[in-house]
Amino acid sequence: MALAPGTKVGPYEIGGSLGVGGMGEVYRARDTKLKREVAVKVLPEIFATDGARKLRFEREAELLASLNHPNIAHLYGLEDAGAVHALVMELVDGATLAERIAQGPMALEEAVVLAKQIADGLEYAHERGIIHRDLKPANIKVTPDGQAKILDFGLAKALAGDGAEGDIATSPTISVAATTAGVLLGTAGYMSPEQAKGKSVDRRADIWAFGCVLYEMLTGKPAFDGETITDKLAAVVRGEPELSQLPEKTPQRIRELVQRCLIKDPKQRLQAIGEARIALDQWLSHPEEENPATVGAAALSKKWIWILGAVASTTTLLAITFGWMYRNRAPTGGRVVRSYTKAMPNSSFVVFGGTGAGFALSPDGRQLAYVATISEGKVLLWVRPVDSMKARSLEGTDGAGFPFWSPDGRFIGFFAAGKLKKIEASGGPPLTICDAPEGRGGTWNHEGVLLFTPGLRFPIFRVSAAGGKPVAVTALDQAKHEQSHRWPFFLPDGRHFLYLAGEPFTPKENPTNTVMVGSIDSKETKPLFSSYANAIYASGRLLFLRQNTLMAQPFDVQRLELIGDPVPIADPVLEDEGRVLGLFSASDNGALTYIEGVGTADRQLNWFDRKGTKLGELMGPDAYTDVQISPDGKKVFFAIGLSESDIWTYDLARGIKTRLTFGASTSVANNAVVVSPDGRRMAYTSIRNGIFSIFQRTTDGSGKEDLVVDGSSSTTYPNDWSPDGKLLAYEVSNSGVWEIWMAPLSDSRKPYPFLRSQFSQLGPRFSPDGKFVTYFSTESGRPEVYVVPFPGPGGKWQVSAGGGTWPRWGRDGKEIFYRSPDNRIMSAEMKHGNNSFEIGTARALFETRTYQRGGAVFDVSPDSQRFPVIYSLMQGNVSIALVENWDSELRNK
């Protein structure tokens, strides 16, 4: 649609036409509000009739508008004015790079300076998950002062919508500009081979186009040419650039850069545009440093050129052959090598944790990211080269959990403080991407798209690595009792991904969870097999656990099907049963890491006095959780197990252990037990078909159980009974944020919220007189213990200093005990009246090694002199197994 000068498009007054391009007609315009000159690009008329395309474009344009870089023309916004749909952009004066090249080849330094600026702009966008997809000289302007400005960034995908990838027929420069032959031919000549074949593309397509642009700047000719679109596409797919056309004085490092950008196999092509920027910058800084071989070659007599050419061709072929063999060699000569990685001194790996845990190999297998705690109890993300004895911690990653890598190995994604974050592996400030209250896994593709699960009862979401509003890409199937989709893992195409569907507590012997394949391009999913825990892809195979044996099975990534039979590759491998996660990681170069163990009897229930003296052990090692002493101090209640657990009691005088519930035999998990003030009843969470409901029954196990809180719409755990036995305080997860609620037990009143905010609040405990409640909250950025009046309103007092969780009152109400981040049992003295409160300085009683999973890991005897503690037998003694070349034996079969 042509616009006459003086036409108004919103507040923009159209001036003269600046030209017609593949993305629409462009006009100079005047912003009458901000009094500035802008460029208005009128979009094709298809937007007036295709609402879905328009919505997709608007979503993409929001992301493009976030780009703010001196070498990228800024997108100011969108404007709808009746039938006119337009982009408002920065007006860039000057000629296009295509117009400049039409005058002839550019001087070496001029070309390198502009190329470096173009690479800088591309790098900035790629880091934010945005790909140009249509980079060419016509989409680059050169300002009068010599500054490169990339135009139409990302508009190829935005205009084409979902068809932008996988179908050459819907390429925007073809479908939108079907009458502009020059644009068609020019665009086809800059497509990467994978794009020309109609395959999915990532930022390596931009790297190819960058190589084409650099070649053309230096030679004045397109790298791939032809009379028709078909000829150009054929040259891209089958032909090779004539590097001999590069000027004779082209430095060797620039030649090599062009060659690396124009390798047809995207896996062998330059992987990050930042590497091109560095190479160009190095030459600009030291142009006199030239490859001696290049200088010497120029001085050779013509008599020897044909001889050396033949030798060079043979040598090049051999170099390529041996280079390929080297890159694809089996590590250590084909031998499988096994070793162990220890944590740094005064630190220990966090295997299980209430706030975070985990480890992940980088895509190239050269670095290991892991979570470890230091002696002060601080939990941080660490990075360790696998060939080094040293690791470094990354500051600002407090409470990190479940790390995962960007495909280029530059960034690490992780969860902390209720957020999904990223940080450079080399260090630097962490950047928040979006909210994720209780993250359950993430994965990252070449286009900067992240998939993640934000909490316990969520599907998989996608978000840009640059941040933004997450959008669900899967949907929980209630008919199949799916309570969670978690542990996403991108397959090689960056479009499909693996994930685990089901519910956290499923029987290990007969799992009901399913490993699925999903797609970021559609809602279609495909089940692969039943599994207790997650699966990943590496070296052409899916890796997953059967019981505690790590299996590998060939997988066809084109048909998305398992082929062949699974074979064991490691045993035993530990599982995080509470999160249905196998503790293993692998890379495509044949490296594998995992933690050995079976995870059943890794805890001990110990007695300690106030000085930390170990008074004894209550029973042998087992999977203990949620410990509480009875009000009379004669029994200890606890749960055993995770995916299939039950409530038990231990008679201290007689030394007899008694089972009170029998859910494990029917695939039910019973845990989080709390006992009434008179000791006659107990409340606990029972997880049935993924529903976390609270029940109560007698403490001798007789009689029927009564439903207290229906957990069909949330996750609930009981914490304490009020002193009069009329209320049950419990915590409930609301969209991943924990709240404290009260459930009346003596009348028909419904449960009601007591403490709720945008921060998690957990572990409520009544004071002995019932006038106060202590709990811990993340409102300060880390868990701290607080006290508030009950039933309120009133003030709020902070008890802990430096962090604290799971508080307990002394029976006389004069002390609050809690666990510090560095695993010490702390005590703070209390003085209080009706609505007044005075807190003494918190002091450490003793150090211990409590089990790191969330929940009641300790309790206090009625006389406040003894402490039953769930003691971890694993923490501090964990090593991560490293296997190099694990797949060589499978390849040789």
N, C-alpha and C positions, 0 to 999 in steps of 0.2 A: 504494500500500500504506500503510494508516494504521498509525501506531505509537502504542502506549499509553504514557502516562507511566511512567518507570522502565525502559523497554526499553533494553538496551545495544546500541549499534552500535560495535563495537570498544571503545575507551576512553571513548566518549561516552555519557552517560546522558541519555535523552530526557526533556524536560520538556513544556511545553505547546506546542500548535500555534500557529505564527505566521501561518498562512494557506496558501492553495493558489493557485499561480500557473501560468503557462504552461510553466514549466520543472520543475514538480513541487511536492510539499508541503514546507513549511518548518517546522522545529521549533526551539524554543529548547532547548539542550542544555548539559550540564556536561562539560567536559574533565577527567576524573578524574586525568589525569597532570599536566597543567600548571595545574590549578586555576583555570580561567577559563571564562567563559560564551562559547558559540559558537552559530552557526546551522548546522543540519544540513538540507540540502536533499536529500530522497529522490528519486532519479531515476525516470523511468517504467520500468515493468516490461519494456519492450522490450529493456532492457540485459541481462536475464537470458537472452534467447534469441538476441540478435543480437551474436555475438562480434566481427564486423568493426566494427560501430558502436561497441562498447565500446572496442576498441583505438584507433580514431580519436579517440574522446573523450578517452582517457587521454593520447594524444600532445598534443592541443590543451590539455588541462588543465595539462600540465607547463609550457607556454608561458604560460598565464594566471596560474599561480602565481608567475611571475617579476615580475608587476606589483606595484610597491610605491609607491603614491602616496596622499597624504592624501584625495584625492577619488575614490578607487576602493576599494570594499570588497574586502579582501584574501581570496584563496583560499588556505586553509591546506593542503588536500590532499584525497585521495580515500579512501573507506573502503568495503571490501567485507565484508559480514557475511552470508554465505549468499545469500539471495535479495534482500537489501537492498544497493543500490548508492547511495552518497550522497556529496555534496560537503560538505566542512567549511569554513565561511567565517567571516569576521569578523561578529560580532553587532553590528548597527548599530541603536541605539535611535532612536526618533523616527518621525514619520509619513512616508509616501511623498509625493513631490511631487504625485501625483495626488490624494491626500487633502487636501493643502493647497489645491490649485486648486479643489477641489470647494466650498470655502468662499467662492470668488469671486476676481476678478482680484487679482493681487499688486501692491503698491506698486512704483513704477518702480525705486527704488533696491534694494529687496529682490530683485526679479526679476533686475536686472543683476548684483548681487553673486553670486547663486546661479548665474546663467548663466556668469559668468566662471569660477567654480569647476568647473562641468561642462566647459567648453571646455578648461580646464587639464588635467583628467583625460583627456579625449579626446586632446588633443595628446600627452600622455605616452605613451599607448598606441599612437597612430598612428606615433610615431617608432620604436616597437619592432615595427612591422608587424602590430599587432593591431587588429581592427575590431570594434565592438560588434555591429552588425547588427540590434539590436532595442532601440534607445534610445527611451524613452518615459517619461512622468512616473511610471508605476507601477514603473519600474526605477531610480528615483532616490529616495533617502531624504534627509530633512533632519533632522540631529541637533538635539537641544534647544539647542545653542549656535550653530545656524545654519550648519552645515557640510554641503555637498552630498556625498553618497556614491553613486557609480554602482554598481548591482548587476548581476549576471548578465553581466559583461563577456565577450563572445566565446562565450557558451554557445549562442547560436543556431546558429552553425556547428558547434560541438562536438557538439551533440545531433543535428543533422541529418546530419553527416558530409559525404560527397561530394555529397549532394543539396542542400546548403544554398544552392547558387547555381545559377541556370539553371532552376529549376522551382518555381513558386509553390506547387504542390501539396505539396511536401515541406518547406515552411517550418516550422520547429520549433514556432512558436507556433500553427500550424494542426494539424499532425499530432500533436503531443504533448498539446495542450490542447483536443482536439476537442469536449470537453463544456463548455468554459468560454466561453460566447458573448461575455461582456464583454471577455475578454482578446483574443479573435479580432478583435472590432470595433476595440478600441483599438489593436492592433498594426497592422492593415491601414491605419489612418489615419496611421501614421508611416512607412510604407514609402516609399522614394524611387520615382519613376516607373520607373526601370530595374529596380528590385527587383520592383515590381508587374507588370512585363512579363515577368518570369522571366529577365532578363538577369543576367550576372555583375555583381557590385557591388564597389566599393572604398570607401575611406574617405570619398568624397564622399556615399555613402549615409548615413553618420553625420552629415555636415554638413547634409543635408536634414532628418534627424530632429531635429537640434539646432535648426534653424529652426522646426520644428513645435512643439517644446517651448517655445522662447522666445515664440513667438506665443501659445501657450496660457497661459503665465504672465501675459502682459500683458493678455489679453482675457478669460481665464476660459473660453474656448471652443476646441475643436479647430480647427486650421487646415483640416482636410478631414474632413467628417462625412457621415453617411448612416445609413439604417436597417439596411442589410445590408452584408455584406462586399463584395458586388458594387458597391453604391452608393459605399462608401468608396474602393474601388480605382479606380472610374471617376472620382471626384473628384480623386484623386491624379494619374491619368494625363491627364485632360482639363480639369479645373477649375483655377481660380486662387484663391489665398488672398485673402480680403477684407481687404486692408490698411486699408481705411477703418474696420474694427472696432477697430483699435489706438486706445488712448486719445488724445484730442486733444493732450495735452501730451507725447506720446512724442517724444523728440529725433529730429531728422532722421537722425543717424548710426545710431541704433538701428533706425529704419524701414528704412534702406538695408541694414543688416546682415540683417534678417529677409528682405527682398526678395532679396538675393543668395544667401542660403542656400536659398531656395525656387524657384530657377530650374530648370526641368525638364531642360534640357540639361545633363548633368554637366560638359561641357566649358566651359560658360559660368558655371556655379555657382561659388561661393566654393571655391577649390582647397585651402586648408589651414585647419584649425580654429584654428591659431595666429593667423591674421589676425582671426578673431572675438574671440579672447581680447584681442588688442591693442586692437581697437576698443572693447570693453567697458571695458578698463582705462583707456583715454584719457578716456572719458566720466566714469568714476568719479573720475579725477584732476582733471578740469576740467569739472564739470557745468554751470558757468555759461556755457561757451562754446557757444552754440547757433547754429544756422543762421539768419541774419537773415530768410531767406525764410519760414521756418516761423513765426517770431514775428510777422512782418508779416502773414502770412496770417490769423492768429488775430484780428487787429484789423480785418479788412476787413468792410465791411457786407454783409449777406446779399444786398443788391441786386446786388452784383457777383460773387457766388460762382459763379453759373451761367455767367457770361461767362468768368471766369478758369478755371473748370473746363473749358470747351470749349477755350480757348486752351492750357491745361496739357495736355489730352489730345493736342491736335495737336502741341504742343511735345515732349511725351514721345515720341510716335510718331516725330517727326523725330529726336529725340535718340537713340532706340534704333536708328533706321535708320542715321544717320550713325555712331553708335558701332559698329554691326556692320560698316559699311563701313570704318571706321578699323582695327578689330581685324583685318579680313581684307584690308586693302589690300595691294597689292604694294609692297614696299619701294622707296623712291626713285621712286615714280610708275610702277612697272612696268618700269623699266629694270634690266637685269642689271648689277650693279656688281662689279668684281673688284679686289682689293687684296691686299697681302701683310702678314703679321704677323711682325715680327722679335722675337727673344728680347731680354730686357733686357740692358743693358750688362754686360760681364764674365760673361755666361752664354751657353749655347748649348743649343738643343733636342737632346734625346737621341732620335734616330730609331731606331737599333738599339742594343740594350744587353744585356749579360749579366745584369743584375739587373732592368732595367725600361726602359720607353720608352713613348711614346704620347701621344695627345691626344684630347680629346672635347669637343664642343659641348654646352652645357646644353640641356635640352629646349626652352626658350624662345628659344634661339639668341643670348642676350645675353651669355653668358660662355664663355670657352674655358679648359678645364683642360688643362695640358700638363706634361710632364716635361722638366726642364732641369738642366744641371749648372752650378755656379758655378765661379769661378776656382780655388777650393780643391779642386775635384774632387768636391764633395758633390752628389749627385743628389737633387733635391727636386721635389715637386709644386707647381705654380704655378697661379694663377687670374688671368685677365685679361678685364675687360669688353671686348667687341668694339668699343665706341665710345670706348675709352680708349687712351692711349699708354703706360699703366703697368700692370704686373702685380705681384702680391705672391706671395711664396713662403709655403708652409704648413709651419711648423716641425713636426718630428716625423715627416716623411714621407720620411726618408732611404731611398734605394733604391727609390722608388716606381715602379710600372709599370702600364700599361694602365688608366688611370682611366675611370670611368663614373659617371653622375649618378643621383641619386634623381629621381623624376618631378617633384617640386616644386622641384628645383634647390637644395635646402638642403644636401644632403650629396653627397659624392663618395666612391665606393668605389674602392679601389685595392689592389694587391698589393705587399707589401714584407716582407723578412725571413722569408719562408716563411709569411706569414699573409695572409688577406683582411681588410682593414681599412676603416674609414670615418672621415671627418672632415667637419666643417662647412665649407662653402665659404668662410665668413667667417673661419675660423680656429678654433683651439682644440685640445685634445688629441685625437689619433687614438684610435679605439677598435677593438680587435681583435674580429673576428666569429668566425673559425674558422681552422683550418690550411689552407694552400694553398701547398705547397712551391714549385711553379713555375706560377703562375697563367697561364691562357690565356683570359682574357676574362671579363667579368661584365656583368650587366644587372639592373635593379631595377624592380619594378612598383608600382602604387599601394597595394597591400596590404602593402608592406614585405617582399615575398618577393624574395630574390636568387637568381639562377642564376649559376653560375660553373663553370669547369673548373680543378681544383686542380693539375694537372700534365700531363706530356707524354702519358701513355698512360691517360687517364681519360675517362669519360663526363661528362655534364653533371650537376651536383649543385644542389640547392636548399637554402637556409638562410634563417632569419629575419634581417632586418636587426638584430634585437636580439641575435643570436648563437644558438648551440645546435649540435646535432649535424647535420652535412649529410647529406642523403639523396639517392641517385642518382635522377634522373628519366629518364635514357636508359640504354641498355645497348649496349655495343660489339657489333657483329655480326661475329663472327670469320669467318663464311662469306663475307663481303664484304671481308675483310681490313681491317676498320676498326681502326685503332690509336688513334684519338683522335676525340673530339667536342669542339669548341672554338668560341669566339667566339659565345656565345649572345646573342640580341637579342630582347627582348619585342616582340610585336606590340601594337596598340592595346588589345585586350581584356584584356591583362595575364595571359592564361591560355595563349595559344599563343606560341611563340617560334621564331625562326630559329636554326640552328646549322650548322656545317660538320662533315661526317662524312667520315672517310677516314684518311689518314696524312700526316704533315708533308711528306715528300719525294715529290712527285708531278710528273710532267712538265707543264710549263706549256703546251706546244703541244697535248697530249692529256690533260687532267687526269682523274684518277680520283676526286677528291674530289666530294662532293655537298652542295649546299645543301639542308637539310631543314627541315621544320616539325615541332616537337614540342609537347607539351602537358603542363602541370603537373598535369592532372587524370587523365591516362591514359598508358599506355605506347605508344599508337598514334603512329606517325610517318608523314610523307608526304614523299617526295623531290620536289624542284622542278626542279633542273637540275644538270648537271655543272659544276664550277667549280674553279679552282685555289685561290682564296682565299674569304674570307667574304662575306656579304651583310648589309645593314641595310635598314630600312624608314623612309621619310620621304616626306611629302607625297603619299601614295597610291601610292608606287612602291617597288620594290626597287632598291637601288643595289648594284652589284657590278662587278668588273673582268673585262675580256676582254683578255688580255695586259696592257698598261698603259693601256688606255682605260676610263674610268669610264662605265658604262652605267646607264640608268634604264629600268625597265619597269613598266607599271601592274600593280597586284596587288590582287585582290579579297580583302579580309580576312575576308569572311564565308564564301566558298567555299574560301578558302586556295588560290587559283589565280592564275597569271600570265595576264594578258590583254593583248592588243595586242602591239606589237613593241618591242624595246629600242632606245633611241636613245642616242648618245654625248653626254655632258655635260661631260667634262673629259679632257684628254690632254696630256702623259703624267702618269699618277699612279703613285707609287712603291709597291712591294710590299715587305714584310718576308718575303723568300722562305723564310727559315729557320723562320718561324712561320706561313706561309701566311696572311698578314694584309694586307689592303689598307689603306694609310695615308690614310684619309678618314673624315670624320664629318659628320653632317647633323642638322638639327633640323626640326621641322614648320612653322616659319615661313618656310621657303625659304632658310635659311642653309646653306652647305656649306663645309667646310674640307678641304684635302688637301695633300699634299707632292708637288711635281713631281719627276719623274725616272723612270728605267727600271731602276735598281738593278743594272746589270751590270758597269760598269767604274768603280766608285766608290772604288777602292783602289789604292795604289801601294806597291810593295816597295822600300824605301829602305835605304841603308847609312848608319850613323852611327858616329862614334868616341865615346870616353868623355866628350868634352867637348860632344857634341851637334852636332858639325860634320857636315853632310851630305856624305858621300863620293861619292854617286852614286845612280843608280836602276837596279834590276835589271829590265829590260823595261819596257813601257809599262803604263798603267792596266788593271786587270782585277779580277775578283772573287776576290782572293786570300784564303786562309785557311790556318791551321795551318803555320807556317813552322818549319823546322829545318835547321841546318847539319850536314853529314855529319861524322863523327868526325875525318876528315883535313882538314877545312876547305876542301875543293876544290869541293864542290857544295852547293846549297841545295835542299831538298825542300819542297814546298808543295802545296796543293790549289787548284783554280780552280773556282768555281761553288758553288751551294748545293743547289737542288732536283735538279740534275743536275751532279755534280762528278766530277773525276778527279784523280789524283795526277800531279804533274809534277816534273821536276828541272831545275836550271839549272847548267850547267858554268861556273864563275866564270872560268876561264882562257880558254876558247874562246868564251864568250858564247852558248852554244847551249842552247835550251830543248827538253826531251824529254818526251813524254807516256808515262807508265808504265802507266796503267790506261785502260780504254775502256768504262767503265760508262755514261757519259752517253748513248751511242748506243743503249743498251738500258734507259733510264730507271732506272739505278742510280747512287746517290751514293756516291762513295769519298772519304773525307777523314780528318782527324786522323792524319796519318802520323807515325810515329816510326821511327828507323833503329837497327839493332843496333850494338853496340860495334865490331864489325869492319867495318861499313859494307856488308856483303854482303846483308843482308835488311832488309825493312821490314815493319812491322805497321800496319794501318789499319782503320778502320771502314768496312764496306760496307753500305749501306742498301738492302735488296731487299724489295719488297712490305711496307715498313714495319718490317722486322726489322733491328735494329742489331747486327750480328755483327762480330767481329774476325777478320781474316784476316792471313796473312803470305805473302810471296813474295820473290823476289830483287829487288835494287834496280836491276838492268838490265832488269827486266820480262819476263825469260825464265822458262820453266817454269810449272808449275801453282801455283795458290794453295792454301794449307792453312788450314782452319778452326781458329782458336785458341779463341775463346769464342763459344758459341751465344747470340745475343741475343734468342731468341724470346720470352722472358718478361721482358725488361728492356732498358734502353738502355745501351749500353756504348761507351766510347772508350778507346783505348790512350794511355798517357802516357810510358812510359819502359821501356827494357830494363835489367836488372841488369848490372853491369860484366862478369860472367862469361857473360852471354848466356843464362842458364838460366831466368830469370823475366821475365815481362812484367807490369809494374804498370799497372793500368787502373782507371777509375772506372765505377761502375755505379749507375744510378738505381733505388732500391728505394722504390716508392710516393712518388716525388718527392724523396726524400732521397738525396743522393749518398754512396756508400761507396767505399772504396779496396780493391781486391782484387788478388791475385797469381795469375797463370796460369803454372804450370810448363811449360817448353817441351821439356825433354830426357827426360822420362819420362812415364808414364801417369797421374801424379797429377792430380786434379781441381783446378780453381781454388778458392781459399779466401779468405775475408775477412781483410784486414790491419787496417783501421781502419773502425769503424762505430759510430754513435751516433745520437741523435735529431737531430744537426746534420749539415749537408752537409760533406763533406770531398772535395776535388778536387785535380787537378794534381800527383800524386806524382812526385818525381824522386829517383833514387838519388844519393848522394854518390859521387865517383870511386872511393873505396875500398869502396863497397858497405855501409858500416857504419851509414849514416844515410839517412833519407828525409825530404825536405822536401815540404810540401804547404800548401794553404790551407784554412781552415775558417771557418764562420759562427758558431761556438759563442759568440763574444763579442757577437753581435748585428750584426757586420759582418765581411767577409772579412779575415782576418789570416793571415800566413805563420808556420808552425811547423816544428820539426824534432823527430823522434823516432828512437831507435835502431832498427836493423834487424838481425835479425828481431824484436827486442824480447824481453822487456819492458824498461822503463826509464823515464826521465823524459821530459819534454816541454818544449821551449824555444820561446818566441815570438820571432820574428825581426823582424817589421815593427812599426812604431808608427804608428798612424793609418790602418791599412788596407793591404792588399796582396794581389795575386793572381799566379798563374802563375809561381812561382819557378823559377830556373835556377841550377845550380852552376857556378862557374868550374872550368875543367879541373884546376886544382891543388887544388881543394877548400877554398880559403881565402876564398872569397867566395860569397855567395848574392845573385843579382840577382832583382828582382821589379818588377812594375808597381804604382805607387801609384794611389789613386783619382783623383788629379788628373793622370793620364797622364804621370807622370815615371818614368824608369827609375832604380831605386834599387839601392844596393849596401850590403851589411852584411858586415863581416869576420868570419871564423870561426876559432876555435882549439878543437881537440877531440882527446881521447884515445880510449881504447876505449869508455868509457861516460860521459865527461865532455864538457862543451860550454861554450864561452865565446863570447858574441856581442858584437861591437863595435856602436857606434852606427850606425844606418842613415843614409846620406847620399844626396842626390840627385845623379845623374850628369848628366842632361839632361832637358829637357822634350820631349815629342813629341805627336803626335795619333794615337795608335793606334786602330785599328778597334775599336769598342766591343763587338762580339759576343764571347761567351765562346770560349775556345780559345787556342792558342799564337799570340799576336800579335807575339812577338819571340823571338829566340834570341841566343846568345853565341858568338863565334868561339873556337876552341881556345886562343888566346892572351889571351882576355878583353879584347881591345882594340876589337873591331868588333861591331856589332849590326845584324842585318837586322830591320827593323820594318815591319809592315803598317800603312801610313800612310793615314788616312782623308782622301779628297779632299772629302768632304761635310761632315764634322763642323765646326761653327763657321760654315758658310756656308749653313745651311738656313733657309728661310723657309716659313711655312705660308700657303698661298693661301686667301683668304676670298672666297667668291662669295655675294653677296646677291641674292635673288630668282631663283635658278637655274632654278626651275620655271615662271617666268612665260611663257617662250616655249612650253613644253609645254602650259600651260593654254590658251594662245591659239590653239593649232592645232586 
